[in-house]
Amino acid sequence: MVNSASCDTFAARFIKHLNTMIIVPVKEGENIERALKKFKRKFEKTGVIKELRGRQAFKKPSEVRREEIKHARYVQQLQQSED
């Protein structure tokens, strides 16, 4: 088992993600398609796939900051347009 002190590496964090199970409560008579949809939503919220895709190619810290600023501007414009 991985202890919390050694969770500084990607492999340790990935193993920690694998150890957490996604539980989808299914009511009796509920459609399997609906249960799968719930599972997919919960899985997307964990962010595992997003993190793996982000690690496929290295991004310089300046590029990451630039993207964050660009996203913040976009969100701010959306909020201003709502008002």
C-alpha positions, -999 to 999 in steps of 0.1 A, spaced: 0 0 0 11 35 -7 15 58 23 6 95 20 42 106 25 54 90 -7 26 104 -29 49 129 -45 56 109 -76 32 104 -105 32 66 -101 23 68 -65 -6 92 -72 -18 70 -101 -18 39 -78 -37 59 -52 -63 67 -79 -65 30 -88 -71 21 -52 -102 43 -49 -133 26 -63 -161 43 -80 -194 32 -65 -226 37 -85 -258 29 -66 -282 12 -89 -319 11 -80 -339 -20 -87 -354 -19 -121 -331 10 -132 -319 10 -168 -283 -2 -173 -277 27 -197 -285 52 -170 -261 34 -146 -233 35 -172 -240 72 -177 -236 78 -139 -204 58 -139 -189 78 -168 -198 111 -151 -181 100 -118 -151 87 -137 -147 120 -155 -148 139 -122 -118 119 -109 -96 135 -136 -74 105 -143 -77 106 -180 -72 143 -182 -40 140 -161 -27 112 -183 -33 131 -215 -17 162 -200 14 142 -192 18 128 -227 38 158 -238 59 181 -215 47 217 -213 69 244 -200 57 262 -169 54 295 -189 31 278 -214 9 264 -185 7 299 -169 -2 314 -203 -30 289 -208 -43 295 -173 -43 333 -179 -61 328 -212 -87 306 -195 -92 331 -167 -98 359 -192 -123 337 -211 -142 329 -178 -142 366 -168 -156 376 -202 -184 350 -198 -193 363 -164 -193 399 -176 -216 390 -206 -241 373 -182 -244 405 -161 
